Amino acid sequence: LTDPDEWFKTNIKGKHKIIFDAPEPKAMMTFAWPKAFLLTNKATGTDAKDCSVVLVLRHNAIPYVLGDELWAKYKLGEMFKINDPRTSAPATRNPFWDTKPDDFKMPGLGAVPLGIRDLQADGVLICACDLALTVFSAVVAMNTNQEAAAVKAEWVAGMIPSIPAMPSGVWAVGRAQEHG
């Protein structure tokens, strides 16, 4: 991403705007809040196109921006204490990337599409904290006797392509607020 500020300027357009700061992996709740905002706006007469939702994945929620291969290779489910909703065991894949329509059920609502692709199709803007990528890839490098720069490069290459990295998550929260 050449100009992270431009990402916010270009994409935040809706009349109704909200940011969700996700520093911790709270299972489906990390992704349920943006969906709840869109569903309740729709129920009160506001289309998703009139909403701007930004979800910042940072700190311990950073593995959600990484592809399945990295989850399996580095046992990210174990490291970040994230269980796979299909197995209830530590996730060996990103449970919010390659989702099925009935992966997430909410009492009273039934199956609710909460995958990253689903949210992005509804216009939710998702970004990542580069500082968290740097720190946690360095921790993994240290624990596996690898070079920190090499693991970071592997993680950046293994990010979900539609999710840009921002200088930091707190920086992204601030910029999103500055853009309304």
C-alpha positions as CSV (number, residue, x, y, z in Angstrom):
1,L,0.0,0.0,0.0
2,T,1.7,3.1,-1.2
3,D,-0.3,5.7,0.7
4,P,-2.3,4.3,3.6
5,D,-4.0,7.7,4.2
6,E,-5.4,7.5,0.7
7,W,-7.0,4.1,1.4
8,F,-9.2,5.8,4.1
9,K,-9.9,8.9,1.9
10,T,-10.9,6.8,-1.0
11,N,-13.0,4.2,0.8
12,I,-14.8,5.8,3.7
13,K,-17.9,7.3,2.0
14,G,-21.1,6.2,3.8
15,K,-23.4,8.4,5.8
16,H,-23.3,6.1,8.8
17,K,-19.7,5.3,9.8
18,I,-18.2,3.1,12.5
19,I,-14.8,1.6,13.3
20,F,-14.2,-1.7,15.1
21,D,-10.8,-2.0,16.8
22,A,-10.0,-5.7,17.2
23,P,-6.9,-6.2,19.3
24,E,-7.9,-9.6,20.6
25,P,-9.3,-12.7,18.7
26,K,-12.8,-12.9,20.2
27,A,-13.8,-15.9,18.0
28,M,-16.8,-14.9,15.8
29,M,-17.4,-11.7,17.8
30,T,-14.5,-10.0,16.0
31,F,-16.5,-10.3,12.8
32,A,-20.1,-10.3,14.3
33,W,-20.0,-6.6,15.4
34,P,-19.5,-5.2,11.9
35,K,-22.2,-7.6,10.6
36,A,-24.5,-6.5,13.5
37,F,-24.0,-2.9,12.5
38,L,-24.9,-3.6,8.9
39,L,-27.9,-5.9,9.7
40,T,-29.4,-3.4,12.1
41,N,-28.9,-0.5,9.7
42,K,-30.7,-2.6,7.0
43,A,-33.5,-3.4,9.4
44,T,-34.0,0.4,10.0
45,G,-33.9,1.3,6.4
46,T,-30.3,2.0,5.6
47,D,-28.6,0.0,2.8
48,A,-25.0,-1.2,3.3
49,K,-23.9,1.2,0.6
50,D,-24.8,4.0,2.9
51,C,-22.6,2.7,5.7
52,S,-18.8,2.7,6.0
53,V,-17.5,0.1,8.4
54,V,-13.7,-0.3,9.1
55,L,-12.4,-3.3,11.0
56,V,-8.8,-3.0,12.2
57,L,-7.2,-6.3,13.0
58,R,-4.2,-5.8,15.3
59,H,-2.2,-7.2,18.2
60,N,-3.4,-10.7,19.0
61,A,-6.1,-10.6,16.2
62,I,-3.4,-10.3,13.6
63,P,-3.5,-14.0,12.4
64,Y,-6.9,-13.3,10.9
65,V,-5.2,-11.5,8.1
66,L,-3.0,-14.5,7.2
67,G,-3.8,-17.3,4.8
68,D,-4.3,-21.0,5.8
69,E,-0.8,-22.1,4.9
70,L,0.7,-19.9,7.6
71,W,-1.9,-21.1,10.1
72,A,-0.9,-24.7,9.5
73,K,2.9,-24.1,9.3
74,Y,3.2,-21.9,12.4
75,K,0.3,-23.4,14.5
76,L,-1.2,-20.0,14.8
77,G,-4.4,-21.4,16.4
78,E,-2.3,-22.7,19.3
79,M,-0.1,-19.6,19.5
80,F,-3.1,-17.2,19.6
81,K,-5.6,-19.5,21.3
82,I,-8.0,-19.5,18.4
83,N,-10.2,-22.6,17.9
84,D,-11.7,-23.7,14.7
85,P,-15.5,-23.4,14.9
86,R,-15.8,-26.6,12.8
87,T,-13.6,-28.8,15.1
88,S,-13.4,-26.8,18.4
89,A,-9.7,-27.6,18.3
90,P,-6.9,-25.1,17.8
91,A,-7.3,-23.8,14.3
92,T,-4.9,-25.0,11.6
93,R,-6.6,-22.7,9.1
94,N,-7.9,-19.2,9.1
95,P,-11.5,-19.9,10.3
96,F,-12.8,-16.7,8.8
97,W,-11.3,-16.9,5.3
98,D,-12.5,-20.0,3.5
99,T,-15.9,-20.2,5.2
100,K,-19.1,-22.1,4.5
101,P,-22.6,-20.5,4.7
102,D,-23.4,-22.3,7.9
103,D,-20.1,-22.0,9.8
104,F,-21.5,-19.3,12.1
105,K,-24.8,-19.6,13.8
106,M,-26.3,-17.0,16.2
107,P,-29.1,-17.7,18.5
108,G,-32.3,-16.2,17.2
109,L,-30.7,-15.5,13.8
110,G,-29.5,-18.9,12.6
111,A,-26.6,-19.0,10.1
112,V,-25.0,-15.6,9.6
113,P,-22.2,-15.2,7.0
114,L,-19.4,-13.7,9.0
115,G,-16.4,-14.7,6.8
116,I,-13.9,-12.0,5.6
117,R,-15.2,-12.4,2.0
118,D,-18.8,-12.0,3.2
119,L,-18.0,-8.9,5.1
120,Q,-16.0,-7.4,2.3
121,A,-18.8,-8.1,-0.1
122,D,-21.0,-6.0,2.2
123,G,-18.5,-3.2,2.0
124,V,-16.6,-3.7,5.3
125,L,-13.1,-2.3,5.0
126,I,-10.6,-4.6,6.8
127,C,-7.0,-3.6,7.4
128,A,-4.1,-5.0,9.3
129,C,-1.5,-3.7,11.8
130,D,2.0,-3.9,10.3
131,L,3.5,-3.4,13.7
132,A,1.8,-6.6,15.0
133,L,2.9,-8.5,11.9
134,T,6.5,-7.3,12.6
135,V,6.4,-8.2,16.3
136,F,4.7,-11.6,16.1
137,S,6.6,-12.8,13.0
138,A,9.8,-11.9,15.0
139,V,8.5,-13.9,18.0
140,V,7.9,-16.9,15.7
141,A,11.3,-16.4,14.1
142,M,13.0,-16.4,17.5
143,N,11.1,-19.5,18.6
144,T,11.9,-21.4,15.4
145,N,15.5,-20.3,14.9
146,Q,14.8,-18.3,11.7
147,E,15.6,-14.8,10.6
148,A,13.0,-12.3,11.6
149,A,13.1,-10.5,8.2
150,A,12.5,-13.8,6.4
151,V,9.5,-14.8,8.5
152,K,8.0,-11.3,8.2
153,A,8.4,-11.4,4.4
154,E,6.7,-14.8,4.4
155,W,3.8,-13.5,6.5
156,V,3.4,-10.4,4.3
157,A,3.4,-12.6,1.2
158,G,0.8,-14.9,2.9
159,M,-1.6,-12.1,3.8
160,I,-5.1,-12.2,2.4
161,P,-4.6,-10.0,-0.7
162,S,-7.7,-7.8,-0.1
163,I,-6.4,-6.7,3.4
164,P,-3.9,-3.9,3.4
165,A,-1.3,-3.5,6.1
166,M,-1.3,-0.1,7.8
167,P,1.7,1.3,9.7
168,S,0.1,0.2,13.0
169,G,-3.4,-0.7,14.1
170,V,-3.7,2.3,16.5
171,W,-2.5,4.5,13.6
172,A,-5.4,3.0,11.5
173,V,-7.9,3.6,14.2
174,G,-6.8,7.2,14.4
175,R,-7.0,7.7,10.7
176,A,-10.4,6.1,10.4
177,Q,-11.6,8.5,13.1
178,E,-10.1,11.5,11.3
179,H,-12.0,10.4,8.2
180,G,-15.3,10.4,10.1
